[in-house]
Amino acid sequence: MPVVDAGVANALIKTAQAVKLLGATVILTGIQPRIAQTLVELGVDLSSLVTRGTLESGIAHALDR
């Protein structure tokens, strides 16, 4: 997604929480540097999510579990 604001960040976190309730894990991959910077500036807590720099590393993480 090209732009992230507080609403988008909140939706992302709520979606990840809902996925956890279903027994799955969210792996967030490929966040562009400017989007990551925006998330940090917004104070978004991504500690409950697994984050990886690339889709390949996200898939590798999922397969290692």
PDB file with SEQRES, HELIX, SHEET and CRYST1 records, atoms N, CA, C and O in Angstrom:
SEQRES   1 A   65  MET PRO VAL VAL ASP ALA GLY VAL ALA ASN ALA LEU ILE          
SEQRES   2 A   65  LYS THR ALA GLN ALA VAL LYS LEU LEU GLY ALA THR VAL          
SEQRES   3 A   65  ILE LEU THR GLY ILE GLN PRO ARG ILE ALA GLN THR LEU          
SEQRES   4 A   65  VAL GLU LEU GLY VAL ASP LEU SER SER LEU VAL THR ARG          
SEQRES   5 A   65  GLY THR LEU GLU SER GLY ILE ALA HIS ALA LEU ASP ARG          
HELIX    1 AA1 ALA A    6  LEU A   21  1                                  16    
HELIX    2 AA2 PRO A   33  LEU A   42  1                                  10    
HELIX    3 AA3 LEU A   55  ASP A   64  1                                  10    
SHEET    1 AA1 2 ILE A  27  THR A  29  0                                        
SHEET    2 AA1 2 VAL A  50  ARG A  52  1                                        
CRYST1    1.000    1.000    1.000  90.00  90.00  90.00 P 1           1          
ATOM      1  N   MET A   1       0.842  -1.168   0.000  1.00  0.00           N  
ATOM      2  CA  MET A   1       0.000   0.000   0.000  1.00  0.00           C  
ATOM      3  C   MET A   1       0.892   1.237   0.000  1.00  0.00           C  
ATOM      4  O   MET A   1       1.895   1.273   0.714  1.00  0.00           O  
ATOM      5  N   PRO A   2       0.551   2.224  -0.769  1.00  0.00           N  
ATOM      6  CA  PRO A   2       1.438   3.376  -0.936  1.00  0.00           C  
ATOM      7  C   PRO A   2       1.448   4.347   0.246  1.00  0.00           C  
ATOM      8  O   PRO A   2       2.443   5.039   0.460  1.00  0.00           O  
ATOM      9  N   VAL A   3       0.361   4.410   1.015  1.00  0.00           N  
ATOM     10  CA  VAL A   3       0.275   5.366   2.118  1.00  0.00           C  
ATOM     11  C   VAL A   3      -0.290   4.665   3.347  1.00  0.00           C  
ATOM     12  O   VAL A   3      -1.225   3.870   3.255  1.00  0.00           O  
ATOM     13  N   VAL A   4       0.298   4.977   4.499  1.00  0.00           N  
ATOM     14  CA  VAL A   4      -0.203   4.437   5.757  1.00  0.00           C  
ATOM     15  C   VAL A   4      -0.486   5.600   6.688  1.00  0.00           C  
ATOM     16  O   VAL A   4       0.358   6.471   6.895  1.00  0.00           O  
ATOM     17  N   ASP A   5      -1.697   5.598   7.250  1.00  0.00           N  
ATOM     18  CA  ASP A   5      -2.025   6.583   8.262  1.00  0.00           C  
ATOM     19  C   ASP A   5      -2.480   5.828   9.508  1.00  0.00           C  
ATOM     20  O   ASP A   5      -2.434   4.599   9.546  1.00  0.00           O  
ATOM     21  N   ALA A   6      -2.912   6.555  10.510  1.00  0.00           N  
ATOM     22  CA  ALA A   6      -3.310   5.918  11.770  1.00  0.00           C  
ATOM     23  C   ALA A   6      -4.456   4.932  11.558  1.00  0.00           C  
ATOM     24  O   ALA A   6      -4.487   3.882  12.201  1.00  0.00           O  
ATOM     25  N   GLY A   7      -5.384   5.245  10.682  1.00  0.00           N  
ATOM     26  CA  GLY A   7      -6.511   4.354  10.412  1.00  0.00           C  
ATOM     27  C   GLY A   7      -6.071   3.038   9.796  1.00  0.00           C  
ATOM     28  O   GLY A   7      -6.544   1.971  10.189  1.00  0.00           O  
ATOM     29  N   VAL A   8      -5.173   3.114   8.837  1.00  0.00           N  
ATOM     30  CA  VAL A   8      -4.658   1.908   8.185  1.00  0.00           C  
ATOM     31  C   VAL A   8      -3.859   1.076   9.187  1.00  0.00           C  
ATOM     32  O   VAL A   8      -4.000  -0.146   9.239  1.00  0.00           O  
ATOM     33  N   ALA A   9      -3.028   1.738   9.975  1.00  0.00           N  
ATOM     34  CA  ALA A   9      -2.228   1.031  10.975  1.00  0.00           C  
ATOM     35  C   ALA A   9      -3.137   0.337  11.988  1.00  0.00           C  
ATOM     36  O   ALA A   9      -2.880  -0.806  12.366  1.00  0.00           O  
ATOM     37  N   ASN A  10      -4.181   1.008  12.422  1.00  0.00           N  
ATOM     38  CA  ASN A  10      -5.118   0.429  13.373  1.00  0.00           C  
ATOM     39  C   ASN A  10      -5.824  -0.787  12.762  1.00  0.00           C  
ATOM     40  O   ASN A  10      -5.999  -1.804  13.434  1.00  0.00           O  
ATOM     41  N   ALA A  11      -6.223  -0.686  11.514  1.00  0.00           N  
ATOM     42  CA  ALA A  11      -6.869  -1.813  10.833  1.00  0.00           C  
ATOM     43  C   ALA A  11      -5.916  -2.998  10.718  1.00  0.00           C  
ATOM     44  O   ALA A  11      -6.331  -4.147  10.870  1.00  0.00           O  
ATOM     45  N   LEU A  12      -4.659  -2.728  10.454  1.00  0.00           N  
ATOM     46  CA  LEU A  12      -3.649  -3.785  10.351  1.00  0.00           C  
ATOM     47  C   LEU A  12      -3.521  -4.532  11.677  1.00  0.00           C  
ATOM     48  O   LEU A  12      -3.505  -5.763  11.697  1.00  0.00           O  
ATOM     49  N   ILE A  13      -3.431  -3.805  12.766  1.00  0.00           N  
ATOM     50  CA  ILE A  13      -3.286  -4.419  14.084  1.00  0.00           C  
ATOM     51  C   ILE A  13      -4.544  -5.204  14.459  1.00  0.00           C  
ATOM     52  O   ILE A  13      -4.447  -6.319  14.972  1.00  0.00           O  
ATOM     53  N   LYS A  14      -5.712  -4.637  14.210  1.00  0.00           N  
ATOM     54  CA  LYS A  14      -6.958  -5.342  14.537  1.00  0.00           C  
ATOM     55  C   LYS A  14      -7.114  -6.613  13.706  1.00  0.00           C  
ATOM     56  O   LYS A  14      -7.587  -7.631  14.211  1.00  0.00           O  
ATOM     57  N   THR A  15      -6.724  -6.558  12.455  1.00  0.00           N  
ATOM     58  CA  THR A  15      -6.786  -7.743  11.599  1.00  0.00           C  
ATOM     59  C   THR A  15      -5.844  -8.821  12.117  1.00  0.00           C  
ATOM     60  O   THR A  15      -6.205  -9.997  12.160  1.00  0.00           O  
ATOM     61  N   ALA A  16      -4.644  -8.423  12.509  1.00  0.00           N  
ATOM     62  CA  ALA A  16      -3.682  -9.386  13.047  1.00  0.00           C  
ATOM     63  C   ALA A  16      -4.204 -10.013  14.332  1.00  0.00           C  
ATOM     64  O   ALA A  16      -4.003 -11.205  14.561  1.00  0.00           O  
ATOM     65  N   GLN A  17      -4.862  -9.238  15.165  1.00  0.00           N  
ATOM     66  CA  GLN A  17      -5.436  -9.772  16.403  1.00  0.00           C  
ATOM     67  C   GLN A  17      -6.550 -10.769  16.097  1.00  0.00           C  
ATOM     68  O   GLN A  17      -6.665 -11.799  16.761  1.00  0.00           O  
ATOM     69  N   ALA A  18      -7.362 -10.464  15.102  1.00  0.00           N  
ATOM     70  CA  ALA A  18      -8.437 -11.369  14.713  1.00  0.00           C  
ATOM     71  C   ALA A  18      -7.869 -12.683  14.170  1.00  0.00           C  
ATOM     72  O   ALA A  18      -8.395 -13.758  14.454  1.00  0.00           O  
ATOM     73  N   VAL A  19      -6.811 -12.587  13.403  1.00  0.00           N  
ATOM     74  CA  VAL A  19      -6.167 -13.779  12.851  1.00  0.00           C  
ATOM     75  C   VAL A  19      -5.626 -14.651  13.981  1.00  0.00           C  
ATOM     76  O   VAL A  19      -5.734 -15.876  13.932  1.00  0.00           O  
ATOM     77  N   LYS A  20      -5.040 -14.012  15.004  1.00  0.00           N  
ATOM     78  CA  LYS A  20      -4.530 -14.757  16.157  1.00  0.00           C  
ATOM     79  C   LYS A  20      -5.645 -15.524  16.856  1.00  0.00           C  
ATOM     80  O   LYS A  20      -5.444 -16.654  17.301  1.00  0.00           O  
ATOM     81  N   LEU A  21      -6.818 -14.908  16.951  1.00  0.00           N  
ATOM     82  CA  LEU A  21      -7.948 -15.584  17.591  1.00  0.00           C  
ATOM     83  C   LEU A  21      -8.354 -16.838  16.827  1.00  0.00           C  
ATOM     84  O   LEU A  21      -8.928 -17.764  17.400  1.00  0.00           O  
ATOM     85  N   LEU A  22      -8.056 -16.864  15.541  1.00  0.00           N  
ATOM     86  CA  LEU A  22      -8.357 -18.038  14.719  1.00  0.00           C  
ATOM     87  C   LEU A  22      -7.243 -19.083  14.771  1.00  0.00           C  
ATOM     88  O   LEU A  22      -7.344 -20.143  14.153  1.00  0.00           O  
ATOM     89  N   GLY A  23      -6.187 -18.774  15.511  1.00  0.00           N  
ATOM     90  CA  GLY A  23      -5.094 -19.720  15.674  1.00  0.00           C  
ATOM     91  C   GLY A  23      -3.996 -19.624  14.639  1.00  0.00           C  
ATOM     92  O   GLY A  23      -3.163 -20.526  14.539  1.00  0.00           O  
ATOM     93  N   ALA A  24      -3.975 -18.559  13.872  1.00  0.00           N  
ATOM     94  CA  ALA A  24      -2.950 -18.383  12.838  1.00  0.00           C  
ATOM     95  C   ALA A  24      -1.993 -17.262  13.254  1.00  0.00           C  
ATOM     96  O   ALA A  24      -2.236 -16.554  14.231  1.00  0.00           O  
ATOM     97  N   THR A  25      -0.928 -17.119  12.515  1.00  0.00           N  
ATOM     98  CA  THR A  25       0.067 -16.087  12.776  1.00  0.00           C  
ATOM     99  C   THR A  25       0.202 -15.188  11.554  1.00  0.00           C  
ATOM    100  O   THR A  25       0.253 -15.672  10.423  1.00  0.00           O  
ATOM    101  N   VAL A  26       0.260 -13.898  11.780  1.00  0.00           N  
ATOM    102  CA  VAL A  26       0.468 -12.934  10.695  1.00  0.00           C  
ATOM    103  C   VAL A  26       1.969 -12.736  10.506  1.00  0.00           C  
ATOM    104  O   VAL A  26       2.707 -12.514  11.466  1.00  0.00           O  
ATOM    105  N   ILE A  27       2.402 -12.818   9.262  1.00  0.00           N  
ATOM    106  CA  ILE A  27       3.787 -12.506   8.920  1.00  0.00           C  
ATOM    107  C   ILE A  27       3.732 -11.345   7.944  1.00  0.00           C  
ATOM    108  O   ILE A  27       3.261 -11.491   6.816  1.00  0.00           O  
ATOM    109  N   LEU A  28       4.207 -10.214   8.374  1.00  0.00           N  
ATOM    110  CA  LEU A  28       4.188  -8.999   7.566  1.00  0.00           C  
ATOM    111  C   LEU A  28       5.516  -8.899   6.822  1.00  0.00           C  
ATOM    112  O   LEU A  28       6.582  -8.892   7.437  1.00  0.00           O  
ATOM    113  N   THR A  29       5.443  -8.820   5.492  1.00  0.00           N  
ATOM    114  CA  THR A  29       6.669  -8.810   4.694  1.00  0.00           C  
ATOM    115  C   THR A  29       6.730  -7.600   3.768  1.00  0.00           C  
ATOM    116  O   THR A  29       5.709  -7.026   3.390  1.00  0.00           O  
ATOM    117  N   GLY A  30       7.958  -7.235   3.418  1.00  0.00           N  
ATOM    118  CA  GLY A  30       8.196  -6.255   2.378  1.00  0.00           C  
ATOM    119  C   GLY A  30       7.742  -4.832   2.666  1.00  0.00           C  
ATOM    120  O   GLY A  30       7.297  -4.134   1.755  1.00  0.00           O  
ATOM    121  N   ILE A  31       7.846  -4.391   3.904  1.00  0.00           N  
ATOM    122  CA  ILE A  31       7.453  -3.019   4.213  1.00  0.00           C  
ATOM    123  C   ILE A  31       8.517  -2.074   3.653  1.00  0.00           C  
ATOM    124  O   ILE A  31       9.705  -2.216   3.940  1.00  0.00           O  
ATOM    125  N   GLN A  32       8.075  -1.125   2.862  1.00  0.00           N  
ATOM    126  CA  GLN A  32       8.997  -0.144   2.298  1.00  0.00           C  
ATOM    127  C   GLN A  32       9.539   0.746   3.417  1.00  0.00           C  
ATOM    128  O   GLN A  32       8.840   0.999   4.398  1.00  0.00           O  
ATOM    129  N   PRO A  33      10.770   1.220   3.280  1.00  0.00           N  
ATOM    130  CA  PRO A  33      11.368   2.043   4.334  1.00  0.00           C  
ATOM    131  C   PRO A  33      10.516   3.249   4.741  1.00  0.00           C  
ATOM    132  O   PRO A  33      10.418   3.559   5.929  1.00  0.00           O  
ATOM    133  N   ARG A  34       9.908   3.921   3.784  1.00  0.00           N  
ATOM    134  CA  ARG A  34       9.114   5.109   4.147  1.00  0.00           C  
ATOM    135  C   ARG A  34       7.847   4.720   4.908  1.00  0.00           C  
ATOM    136  O   ARG A  34       7.382   5.470   5.766  1.00  0.00           O  
ATOM    137  N   ILE A  35       7.288   3.548   4.596  1.00  0.00           N  
ATOM    138  CA  ILE A  35       6.115   3.070   5.323  1.00  0.00           C  
ATOM    139  C   ILE A  35       6.522   2.672   6.738  1.00  0.00           C  
ATOM    140  O   ILE A  35       5.815   2.977   7.700  1.00  0.00           O  
ATOM    141  N   ALA A  36       7.665   1.988   6.867  1.00  0.00           N  
ATOM    142  CA  ALA A  36       8.170   1.610   8.191  1.00  0.00           C  
ATOM    143  C   ALA A  36       8.414   2.850   9.045  1.00  0.00           C  
ATOM    144  O   ALA A  36       8.089   2.868  10.232  1.00  0.00           O  
ATOM    145  N   GLN A  37       8.985   3.881   8.437  1.00  0.00           N  
ATOM    146  CA  GLN A  37       9.240   5.126   9.156  1.00  0.00           C  
ATOM    147  C   GLN A  37       7.924   5.754   9.619  1.00  0.00           C  
ATOM    148  O   GLN A  37       7.833   6.237  10.748  1.00  0.00           O  
ATOM    149  N   THR A  38       6.924   5.752   8.773  1.00  0.00           N  
ATOM    150  CA  THR A  38       5.616   6.294   9.144  1.00  0.00           C  
ATOM    151  C   THR A  38       5.014   5.509  10.312  1.00  0.00           C  
ATOM    152  O   THR A  38       4.475   6.102  11.247  1.00  0.00           O  
ATOM    153  N   LEU A  39       5.106   4.180  10.260  1.00  0.00           N  
ATOM    154  CA  LEU A  39       4.581   3.363  11.350  1.00  0.00           C  
ATOM    155  C   LEU A  39       5.273   3.687  12.672  1.00  0.00           C  
ATOM    156  O   LEU A  39       4.628   3.756  13.718  1.00  0.00           O  
ATOM    157  N   VAL A  40       6.584   3.886  12.617  1.00  0.00           N  
ATOM    158  CA  VAL A  40       7.331   4.248  13.820  1.00  0.00           C  
ATOM    159  C   VAL A  40       6.895   5.621  14.324  1.00  0.00           C  
ATOM    160  O   VAL A  40       6.691   5.810  15.523  1.00  0.00           O  
ATOM    161  N   GLU A  41       6.754   6.572  13.409  1.00  0.00           N  
ATOM    162  CA  GLU A  41       6.329   7.922  13.798  1.00  0.00           C  
ATOM    163  C   GLU A  41       4.929   7.922  14.415  1.00  0.00           C  
ATOM    164  O   GLU A  41       4.636   8.721  15.304  1.00  0.00           O  
ATOM    165  N   LEU A  42       4.066   7.018  13.934  1.00  0.00           N  
ATOM    166  CA  LEU A  42       2.716   6.904  14.480  1.00  0.00           C  
ATOM    167  C   LEU A  42       2.692   6.156  15.811  1.00  0.00           C  
ATOM    168  O   LEU A  42       1.672   6.133  16.500  1.00  0.00           O  
ATOM    169  N   GLY A  43       3.822   5.545  16.167  1.00  0.00           N  
ATOM    170  CA  GLY A  43       3.902   4.801  17.413  1.00  0.00           C  
ATOM    171  C   GLY A  43       3.192   3.462  17.369  1.00  0.00           C  
ATOM    172  O   GLY A  43       2.745   2.957  18.398  1.00  0.00           O  
ATOM    173  N   VAL A  44       3.086   2.881  16.171  1.00  0.00           N  
ATOM    174  CA  VAL A  44       2.411   1.599  16.006  1.00  0.00           C  
ATOM    175  C   VAL A  44       3.273   0.488  16.610  1.00  0.00           C  
ATOM    176  O   VAL A  44       4.464   0.383  16.314  1.00  0.00           O  
ATOM    177  N   ASP A  45       2.660  -0.335  17.456  1.00  0.00           N  
ATOM    178  CA  ASP A  45       3.354  -1.446  18.104  1.00  0.00           C  
ATOM    179  C   ASP A  45       3.174  -2.702  17.257  1.00  0.00           C  
ATOM    180  O   ASP A  45       2.098  -3.302  17.238  1.00  0.00           O  
ATOM    181  N   LEU A  46       4.222  -3.087  16.569  1.00  0.00           N  
ATOM    182  CA  LEU A  46       4.175  -4.278  15.727  1.00  0.00           C  
ATOM    183  C   LEU A  46       4.799  -5.484  16.424  1.00  0.00           C  
ATOM    184  O   LEU A  46       5.102  -6.486  15.778  1.00  0.00           O  
ATOM    185  N   SER A  47       4.992  -5.391  17.728  1.00  0.00           N  
ATOM    186  CA  SER A  47       5.667  -6.475  18.446  1.00  0.00           C  
ATOM    187  C   SER A  47       4.872  -7.776  18.431  1.00  0.00           C  
ATOM    188  O   SER A  47       5.445  -8.848  18.628  1.00  0.00           O  
ATOM    189  N   SER A  48       3.575  -7.699  18.203  1.00  0.00           N  
ATOM    190  CA  SER A  48       2.765  -8.918  18.168  1.00  0.00           C  
ATOM    191  C   SER A  48       2.788  -9.586  16.796  1.00  0.00           C  
ATOM    192  O   SER A  48       2.226 -10.667  16.622  1.00  0.00           O  
ATOM    193  N   LEU A  49       3.436  -8.948  15.823  1.00  0.00           N  
ATOM    194  CA  LEU A  49       3.515  -9.497  14.470  1.00  0.00           C  
ATOM    195  C   LEU A  49       4.932  -9.959  14.167  1.00  0.00           C  
ATOM    196  O   LEU A  49       5.905  -9.397  14.669  1.00  0.00           O  
ATOM    197  N   VAL A  50       5.029 -10.985  13.343  1.00  0.00           N  
ATOM    198  CA  VAL A  50       6.321 -11.378  12.806  1.00  0.00           C  
ATOM    199  C   VAL A  50       6.549 -10.513  11.578  1.00  0.00           C  
ATOM    200  O   VAL A  50       5.685 -10.445  10.703  1.00  0.00           O  
ATOM    201  N   THR A  51       7.686  -9.857  11.497  1.00  0.00           N  
ATOM    202  CA  THR A  51       7.997  -9.032  10.329  1.00  0.00           C  
ATOM    203  C   THR A  51       9.263  -9.553   9.659  1.00  0.00           C  
ATOM    204  O   THR A  51      10.222  -9.951  10.320  1.00  0.00           O  
ATOM    205  N   ARG A  52       9.237  -9.540   8.346  1.00  0.00           N  
ATOM    206  CA  ARG A  52      10.380  -9.952   7.538  1.00  0.00           C  
ATOM    207  C   ARG A  52      10.527  -8.974   6.388  1.00  0.00           C  
ATOM    208  O   ARG A  52       9.544  -8.402   5.918  1.00  0.00           O  
ATOM    209  N   GLY A  53      11.751  -8.785   5.939  1.00  0.00           N  
ATOM    210  CA  GLY A  53      12.034  -7.806   4.905  1.00  0.00           C  
ATOM    211  C   GLY A  53      11.546  -8.181   3.517  1.00  0.00           C  
ATOM    212  O   GLY A  53      11.219  -7.313   2.708  1.00  0.00           O  
ATOM    213  N   THR A  54      11.500  -9.473   3.248  1.00  0.00           N  
ATOM    214  CA  THR A  54      11.095  -9.919   1.912  1.00  0.00           C  
ATOM    215  C   THR A  54      10.058 -11.037   2.019  1.00  0.00           C  
ATOM    216  O   THR A  54       9.940 -11.698   3.051  1.00  0.00           O  
ATOM    217  N   LEU A  55       9.324 -11.229   0.952  1.00  0.00           N  
ATOM    218  CA  LEU A  55       8.360 -12.323   0.904  1.00  0.00           C  
ATOM    219  C   LEU A  55       9.082 -13.658   1.049  1.00  0.00           C  
ATOM    220  O   LEU A  55       8.601 -14.560   1.734  1.00  0.00           O  
ATOM    221  N   GLU A  56      10.232 -13.777   0.405  1.00  0.00           N  
ATOM    222  CA  GLU A  56      11.013 -15.018   0.490  1.00  0.00           C  
ATOM    223  C   GLU A  56      11.366 -15.354   1.939  1.00  0.00           C  
ATOM    224  O   GLU A  56      11.224 -16.501   2.362  1.00  0.00           O  
ATOM    225  N   SER A  57      11.826 -14.358   2.702  1.00  0.00           N  
ATOM    226  CA  SER A  57      12.183 -14.632   4.093  1.00  0.00           C  
ATOM    227  C   SER A  57      10.940 -14.892   4.936  1.00  0.00           C  
ATOM    228  O   SER A  57      11.010 -15.632   5.917  1.00  0.00           O  
ATOM    229  N   GLY A  58       9.812 -14.304   4.576  1.00  0.00           N  
ATOM    230  CA  GLY A  58       8.557 -14.590   5.269  1.00  0.00           C  
ATOM    231  C   GLY A  58       8.108 -16.019   5.054  1.00  0.00           C  
ATOM    232  O   GLY A  58       7.664 -16.689   5.987  1.00  0.00           O  
ATOM    233  N   ILE A  59       8.225 -16.486   3.817  1.00  0.00           N  
ATOM    234  CA  ILE A  59       7.864 -17.863   3.503  1.00  0.00           C  
ATOM    235  C   ILE A  59       8.814 -18.834   4.206  1.00  0.00           C  
ATOM    236  O   ILE A  59       8.390 -19.862   4.735  1.00  0.00           O  
ATOM    237  N   ALA A  60      10.100 -18.491   4.203  1.00  0.00           N  
ATOM    238  CA  ALA A  60      11.076 -19.345   4.888  1.00  0.00           C  
ATOM    239  C   ALA A  60      10.755 -19.439   6.383  1.00  0.00           C  
ATOM    240  O   ALA A  60      10.856 -20.512   6.976  1.00  0.00           O  
ATOM    241  N   HIS A  61      10.370 -18.317   6.983  1.00  0.00           N  
ATOM    242  CA  HIS A  61      10.011 -18.318   8.397  1.00  0.00           C  
ATOM    243  C   HIS A  61       8.792 -19.224   8.631  1.00  0.00           C  
ATOM    244  O   HIS A  61       8.767 -20.008   9.581  1.00  0.00           O  
ATOM    245  N   ALA A  62       7.811 -19.111   7.780  1.00  0.00           N  
ATOM    246  CA  ALA A  62       6.597 -19.921   7.918  1.00  0.00           C  
ATOM    247  C   ALA A  62       6.911 -21.413   7.772  1.00  0.00           C  
ATOM    248  O   ALA A  62       6.364 -22.240   8.503  1.00  0.00           O  
ATOM    249  N   LEU A  63       7.778 -21.748   6.843  1.00  0.00           N  
ATOM    250  CA  LEU A  63       8.120 -23.146   6.633  1.00  0.00           C  
ATOM    251  C   LEU A  63       8.975 -23.705   7.769  1.00  0.00           C  
ATOM    252  O   LEU A  63       8.924 -24.902   8.051  1.00  0.00           O  
ATOM    253  N   ASP A  64       9.759 -22.846   8.422  1.00  0.00           N  
ATOM    254  CA  ASP A  64      10.598 -23.279   9.540  1.00  0.00           C  
ATOM    255  C   ASP A  64       9.782 -23.570  10.790  1.00  0.00           C  
ATOM    256  O   ASP A  64      10.236 -24.295  11.676  1.00  0.00           O  
ATOM    257  N   ARG A  65       8.590 -23.013  10.866  1.00  0.00           N  
ATOM    258  CA  ARG A  65       7.751 -23.220  12.048  1.00  0.00           C  
ATOM    259  C   ARG A  65       7.189 -24.576  11.966  1.00  0.00           C  
ATOM    260  O   ARG A  65       6.442 -24.990  12.853  1.00  0.00           O  
TER     261      ARG A  65                                                      
END                                                                             
